[in-house]
Amino acid sequence: GSNWASAELVESAFNVTDTYWDADLASGLPASVNNIPMGGDGKLTFELQCPTSPGDVSCDPTIFADWDATVWDFGTSTDYPVLR
């Protein structure tokens, strides 16, 4: 089976905010699929792995400012945050 939807339908049906992806890992990948933008903001690996707690001021505090440490395990400054 298959499913087809126009770019306009997909873009009007979804409103994703505060989405980040690792720009270092995505180097060379397309910015869109079937002319539908991937969305989100590319951040460097360092920026995504830096925080060890929500709102860590040594990092970009806006990315993880509202994340709950009882839900997310921030690990070390070389880990991506993961669900507990």
N, CA, C and O atoms as a GROMACS GRO file, in nm:
protein
  336
    1GLY      N    1   0.082  -0.116   0.000
    1GLY     CA    2   0.000   0.000   0.000
    1GLY      C    3   0.087   0.123   0.000
    1GLY      O    4   0.208   0.116   0.021
    2SER      N    5   0.024   0.235  -0.024
    2SER     CA    6   0.095   0.362  -0.019
    2SER      C    7  -0.002   0.470   0.024
    2SER      O    8  -0.124   0.452   0.022
    3ASN      N    9   0.055   0.582   0.060
    3ASN     CA   10  -0.024   0.696   0.103
    3ASN      C   11   0.040   0.819   0.041
    3ASN      O   12   0.162   0.832   0.044
    4TRP      N   13  -0.038   0.907  -0.014
    4TRP     CA   14   0.016   1.026  -0.077
    4TRP      C   15  -0.058   1.147  -0.022
    4TRP      O   16  -0.181   1.144  -0.007
    5ALA      N   17   0.016   1.251   0.008
    5ALA     CA   18  -0.044   1.377   0.052
    5ALA      C   19   0.039   1.490  -0.007
    5ALA      O   20   0.161   1.479  -0.020
    6SER      N   21  -0.028   1.597  -0.041
    6SER     CA   22   0.044   1.712  -0.095
    6SER      C   23   0.123   1.781   0.016
    6SER      O   24   0.093   1.765   0.134
    7ALA      N   25   0.224   1.857  -0.024
    7ALA     CA   26   0.304   1.932   0.072
    7ALA      C   27   0.217   2.029   0.151
    7ALA      O   28   0.236   2.047   0.271
    8GLU      N   29   0.121   2.091   0.084
    8GLU     CA   30   0.034   2.187   0.151
    8GLU      C   31  -0.051   2.119   0.258
    8GLU      O   32  -0.070   2.174   0.367
    9LEU      N   33  -0.102   1.999   0.229
    9LEU     CA   34  -0.182   1.926   0.326
    9LEU      C   35  -0.099   1.888   0.447
    9LEU      O   36  -0.144   1.904   0.561
   10VAL      N   37   0.020   1.840   0.425
   10VAL     CA   38   0.107   1.800   0.536
   10VAL      C   39   0.143   1.921   0.619
   10VAL      O   40   0.136   1.916   0.742
   11GLU      N   41   0.183   2.030   0.555
   11GLU     CA   42   0.223   2.150   0.629
   11GLU      C   43   0.108   2.210   0.708
   11GLU      O   44   0.131   2.265   0.815
   12SER      N   45  -0.015   2.201   0.657
   12SER     CA   46  -0.129   2.258   0.729
   12SER      C   47  -0.177   2.167   0.841
   12SER      O   48  -0.243   2.214   0.934
   13ALA      N   49  -0.146   2.038   0.835
   13ALA     CA   50  -0.193   1.943   0.935
   13ALA      C   51  -0.102   1.936   1.057
   13ALA      O   52  -0.146   1.896   1.165
   14PHE      N   53   0.024   1.973   1.041
   14PHE     CA   54   0.121   1.960   1.149
   14PHE      C   55   0.183   2.094   1.182
   14PHE      O   56   0.219   2.171   1.092
   15ASN      N   57   0.195   2.121   1.308
   15ASN     CA   58   0.263   2.241   1.354
   15ASN      C   59   0.362   2.199   1.463
   15ASN      O   60   0.328   2.198   1.582
   16VAL      N   61   0.482   2.165   1.423
   16VAL     CA   62   0.583   2.120   1.517
   16VAL      C   63   0.670   2.239   1.554
   16VAL      O   64   0.718   2.311   1.468
   17THR      N   65   0.689   2.258   1.683
   17THR     CA   66   0.771   2.368   1.731
   17THR      C   67   0.882   2.315   1.821
   17THR      O   68   0.876   2.202   1.867
   18ASP      N   69   0.981   2.398   1.844
   18ASP     CA   70   1.093   2.364   1.932
   18ASP      C   71   1.154   2.229   1.893
   18ASP      O   72   1.172   2.141   1.977
   19THR      N   73   1.186   2.216   1.765
   19THR     CA   74   1.243   2.093   1.712
   19THR      C   75   1.388   2.118   1.672
   19THR      O   76   1.418   2.215   1.603
   20TYR      N   77   1.476   2.031   1.716
   20TYR     CA   78   1.618   2.047   1.687
   20TYR      C   79   1.674   1.918   1.629
   20TYR      O   80   1.626   1.809   1.660
   21TRP      N   81   1.775   1.931   1.546
   21TRP     CA   82   1.843   1.816   1.488
   21TRP      C   83   1.991   1.846   1.485
   21TRP      O   84   2.033   1.962   1.484
   22ASP      N   85   2.070   1.740   1.482
   22ASP     CA   86   2.215   1.753   1.487
   22ASP      C   87   2.268   1.787   1.348
   22ASP      O   88   2.274   1.702   1.260
   23ALA      N   89   2.306   1.913   1.329
   23ALA     CA   90   2.354   1.961   1.199
   23ALA      C   91   2.487   1.897   1.160
   23ALA      O   92   2.515   1.881   1.042
   24ASP      N   93   2.568   1.860   1.259
   24ASP     CA   94   2.695   1.794   1.228
   24ASP      C   95   2.670   1.657   1.166
   24ASP      O   96   2.738   1.618   1.072
   25LEU      N   97   2.573   1.584   1.218
   25LEU     CA   98   2.542   1.451   1.166
   25LEU      C   99   2.462   1.456   1.036
   25LEU      O  100   2.469   1.364   0.955
   26ALA      N  101   2.387   1.564   1.016
   26ALA     CA  102   2.300   1.574   0.899
   26ALA      C  103   2.369   1.637   0.779
   26ALA      O  104   2.305   1.658   0.676
   27SER      N  105   2.495   1.665   0.790
   27SER     CA  106   2.568   1.727   0.680
   27SER      C  107   2.552   1.645   0.552
   27SER      O  108   2.580   1.525   0.550
   28GLY      N  109   2.507   1.710   0.447
   28GLY     CA  110   2.490   1.643   0.318
   28GLY      C  111   2.352   1.582   0.297
   28GLY      O  112   2.322   1.536   0.187
   29LEU      N  113   2.266   1.580   0.400
   29LEU     CA  114   2.132   1.528   0.384
   29LEU      C  115   2.040   1.636   0.327
   29LEU      O  116   2.066   1.754   0.346
   30PRO      N  117   1.933   1.597   0.258
   30PRO     CA  118   1.844   1.697   0.199
   30PRO      C  119   1.769   1.777   0.304
   30PRO      O  120   1.739   1.726   0.413
   31ALA      N  121   1.737   1.902   0.273
   31ALA     CA  122   1.662   1.988   0.364
   31ALA      C  123   1.513   1.965   0.352
   31ALA      O  124   1.435   2.017   0.433
   32SER      N  125   1.471   1.887   0.252
   32SER     CA  126   1.329   1.858   0.234
   32SER      C  127   1.314   1.720   0.170
   32SER      O  128   1.407   1.666   0.111
   33VAL      N  129   1.195   1.667   0.183
   33VAL     CA  130   1.159   1.541   0.118
   33VAL      C  131   1.033   1.567   0.038
   33VAL      O  132   0.932   1.611   0.093
   34ASN      N  133   1.037   1.540  -0.089
   34ASN     CA  134   0.923   1.568  -0.178
   34ASN      C  135   0.876   1.712  -0.163
   34ASN      O  136   0.756   1.740  -0.163
   35ASN      N  137   0.971   1.805  -0.151
   35ASN     CA  138   0.946   1.948  -0.138
   35ASN      C  139   0.875   1.987  -0.007
   35ASN      O  140   0.823   2.097   0.004
   36ILE      N  141   0.874   1.897   0.091
   36ILE     CA  142   0.820   1.929   0.223
   36ILE      C  143   0.939   1.958   0.313
   36ILE      O  144   1.020   1.868   0.337
   37PRO      N  145   0.954   2.080   0.364
   37PRO     CA  146   1.069   2.114   0.447
   37PRO      C  147   1.077   2.025   0.570
   37PRO      O  148   0.975   1.989   0.628
   38MET      N  149   1.199   1.990   0.608
   38MET     CA  150   1.218   1.906   0.726
   38MET      C  151   1.185   1.982   0.854
   38MET      O  152   1.144   1.922   0.953
   39GLY      N  153   1.202   2.112   0.853
   39GLY     CA  154   1.168   2.195   0.969
   39GLY      C  155   1.272   2.184   1.080
   39GLY      O  156   1.374   2.116   1.067
   40GLY      N  157   1.244   2.252   1.187
   40GLY     CA  158   1.333   2.250   1.301
   40GLY      C  159   1.456   2.335   1.280
   40GLY      O  160   1.475   2.396   1.174
   41ASP      N  161   1.539   2.338   1.381
   41ASP     CA  162   1.662   2.416   1.378
   41ASP      C  163   1.782   2.323   1.392
   41ASP      O  164   1.787   2.241   1.483
   42GLY      N  165   1.876   2.336   1.302
   42GLY     CA  166   1.999   2.259   1.313
   42GLY      C  167   2.086   2.316   1.424
   42GLY      O  168   2.112   2.436   1.429
   43LYS      N  169   2.132   2.230   1.510
   43LYS     CA  170   2.222   2.268   1.620
   43LYS      C  171   2.346   2.181   1.608
   43LYS      O  172   2.340   2.070   1.557
   44LEU      N  173   2.458   2.232   1.656
   44LEU     CA  174   2.582   2.155   1.655
   44LEU      C  175   2.574   2.044   1.760
   44LEU      O  176   2.502   2.056   1.859
   45THR      N  177   2.648   1.937   1.737
   45THR     CA  178   2.650   1.826   1.833
   45THR      C  179   2.678   1.877   1.973
   45THR      O  180   2.612   1.836   2.069
   46PHE      N  181   2.776   1.965   1.985
   46PHE     CA  182   2.811   2.022   2.116
   46PHE      C  183   2.690   2.086   2.184
   46PHE      O  184   2.669   2.068   2.304
   47GLU      N  185   2.612   2.161   2.107
   47GLU     CA  186   2.496   2.230   2.165
   47GLU      C  187   2.391   2.132   2.216
   47GLU      O  188   2.326   2.158   2.318
   48LEU      N  189   2.374   2.021   2.148
   48LEU     CA  190   2.273   1.923   2.188
   48LEU      C  191   2.320   1.832   2.301
   48LEU      O  192   2.238   1.778   2.376
   49GLN      N  193   2.450   1.815   2.314
   49GLN     CA  194   2.503   1.727   2.418
   49GLN      C  195   2.551   1.804   2.542
   49GLN      O  196   2.575   1.743   2.646
   50CYS      N  197   2.564   1.932   2.533
   50CYS     CA  198   2.622   2.014   2.638
   50CYS      C  199   2.547   2.009   2.772
   50CYS      O  200   2.611   1.990   2.875
   51PRO      N  201   2.416   2.025   2.776
   51PRO     CA  202   2.351   2.041   2.907
   51PRO      C  203   2.357   1.914   2.991
   51PRO      O  204   2.342   1.803   2.939
   52THR      N  205   2.379   1.932   3.119
   52THR     CA  206   2.372   1.820   3.212
   52THR      C  207   2.254   1.838   3.308
   52THR      O  208   2.235   1.758   3.400
   53SER      N  209   2.176   1.944   3.285
   53SER     CA  210   2.053   1.970   3.360
   53SER      C  211   1.970   2.070   3.281
   53SER      O  212   2.023   2.140   3.194
   54PRO      N  213   1.839   2.078   3.309
   54PRO     CA  214   1.756   2.176   3.237
   54PRO      C  215   1.808   2.318   3.259
   54PRO      O  216   1.844   2.354   3.371
   55GLY      N  217   1.812   2.398   3.153
   55GLY     CA  218   1.855   2.537   3.164
   55GLY      C  219   2.000   2.556   3.203
   55GLY      O  220   2.035   2.661   3.257
   56ASP      N  221   2.085   2.459   3.177
   56ASP     CA  222   2.228   2.467   3.208
   56ASP      C  223   2.284   2.595   3.146
   56ASP      O  224   2.285   2.609   3.024
   57VAL      N  225   2.330   2.689   3.230
   57VAL     CA  226   2.375   2.819   3.181
   57VAL      C  227   2.508   2.814   3.108
   57VAL      O  228   2.546   2.912   3.044
   58SER      N  229   2.580   2.703   3.116
   58SER     CA  230   2.705   2.693   3.041
   58SER      C  231   2.679   2.655   2.896
   58SER      O  232   2.771   2.654   2.814
   59CYS      N  233   2.553   2.625   2.864
   59CYS     CA  234   2.512   2.588   2.728
   59CYS      C  235   2.408   2.688   2.679
   59CYS      O  236   2.383   2.790   2.745
   60ASP      N  237   2.349   2.660   2.566
   60ASP     CA  238   2.237   2.742   2.518
   60ASP      C  239   2.116   2.707   2.606
   60ASP      O  240   2.057   2.601   2.588
   61PRO      N  241   2.079   2.794   2.700
   61PRO     CA  242   1.972   2.759   2.794
   61PRO      C  243   1.832   2.753   2.733
   61PRO      O  244   1.739   2.705   2.798
   62THR      N  245   1.817   2.800   2.611
   62THR     CA  246   1.682   2.800   2.552
   62THR      C  247   1.640   2.664   2.499
   62THR      O  248   1.521   2.635   2.492
   63ILE      N  249   1.735   2.579   2.462
   63ILE     CA  250   1.700   2.451   2.402
   63ILE      C  251   1.629   2.360   2.503
   63ILE      O  252   1.524   2.304   2.472
   64PHE      N  253   1.685   2.346   2.621
   64PHE     CA  254   1.634   2.251   2.719
   64PHE      C  255   1.577   2.319   2.843
   64PHE      O  256   1.562   2.254   2.947
   65ALA      N  257   1.544   2.447   2.836
   65ALA     CA  258   1.504   2.525   2.953
   65ALA      C  259   1.385   2.466   3.027
   65ALA      O  260   1.384   2.466   3.150
   66ASP      N  261   1.285   2.416   2.957
   66ASP     CA  262   1.162   2.369   3.022
   66ASP      C  263   1.157   2.217   3.039
   66ASP      O  264   1.053   2.163   3.076
   67TRP      N  265   1.266   2.149   3.012
   67TRP     CA  266   1.268   2.003   3.023
   67TRP      C  267   1.274   1.963   3.170
   67TRP      O  268   1.343   2.026   3.250
   68ASP      N  269   1.202   1.859   3.204
   68ASP     CA  270   1.191   1.811   3.341
   68ASP      C  271   1.297   1.703   3.366
   68ASP      O  272   1.299   1.601   3.297
   69ALA      N  273   1.384   1.725   3.463
   69ALA     CA  274   1.492   1.631   3.493
   69ALA      C  275   1.440   1.498   3.548
   69ALA      O  276   1.514   1.400   3.551
   70THR      N  277   1.314   1.493   3.592
   70THR     CA  278   1.258   1.365   3.636
   70THR      C  279   1.211   1.282   3.517
   70THR      O  280   1.186   1.162   3.530
   71VAL      N  281   1.199   1.346   3.401
   71VAL     CA  282   1.158   1.277   3.278
   71VAL      C  283   1.279   1.249   3.189
   71VAL      O  284   1.285   1.145   3.123
   72TRP      N  285   1.373   1.342   3.187
   72TRP     CA  286   1.489   1.335   3.098
   72TRP      C  287   1.616   1.309   3.176
   72TRP      O  288   1.639   1.369   3.281
   73ASP      N  289   1.700   1.220   3.124
   73ASP     CA  290   1.833   1.195   3.179
   73ASP      C  291   1.931   1.269   3.090
   73ASP      O  292   1.948   1.234   2.973
   74PHE      N  293   1.997   1.371   3.143
   74PHE     CA  294   2.088   1.453   3.064
   74PHE      C  295   2.226   1.390   3.051
   74PHE      O  296   2.304   1.431   2.964
   75GLY      N  297   2.258   1.292   3.134
   75GLY     CA  298   2.387   1.224   3.123
   75GLY      C  299   2.502   1.321   3.144
   75GLY      O  300   2.497   1.409   3.229
   76THR      N  301   2.607   1.302   3.064
   76THR     CA  302   2.725   1.389   3.073
   76THR      C  303   2.723   1.487   2.955
   76THR      O  304   2.632   1.484   2.872
   77SER      N  305   2.824   1.571   2.948
   77SER     CA  306   2.830   1.670   2.840
   77SER      C  307   2.868   1.609   2.706
   77SER      O  308   2.887   1.682   2.608
   78THR      N  309   2.879   1.478   2.699
   78THR     CA  310   2.904   1.411   2.570
   78THR      C  311   2.790   1.316   2.534
   78THR      O  312   2.803   1.234   2.443
   79ASP      N  313   2.677   1.327   2.605
   79ASP     CA  314   2.558   1.246   2.577
   79ASP      C  315   2.445   1.334   2.528
   79ASP      O  316   2.439   1.452   2.562
   80TYR      N  317   2.357   1.277   2.449
   80TYR     CA  318   2.231   1.344   2.417
   80TYR      C  319   2.134   1.314   2.531
   80TYR      O  320   2.139   1.205   2.588
   81PRO      N  321   2.045   1.407   2.566
   81PRO     CA  322   1.944   1.375   2.665
   81PRO      C  323   1.854   1.261   2.616
   81PRO      O  324   1.821   1.254   2.498
   82VAL      N  325   1.815   1.173   2.708
   82VAL     CA  326   1.729   1.060   2.674
   82VAL      C  327   1.617   1.050   2.776
   82VAL      O  328   1.630   1.099   2.889
   83LEU      N  329   1.508   0.989   2.738
   83LEU     CA  330   1.399   0.965   2.833
   83LEU      C  331   1.445   0.870   2.941
   83LEU      O  332   1.520   0.775   2.915
   84ARG      N  333   1.401   0.894   3.063
   84ARG     CA  334   1.435   0.804   3.175
   84ARG      C  335   1.355   0.677   3.163
   84ARG      O  336   1.367   0.588   3.247
   0.00000   0.00000   0.00000
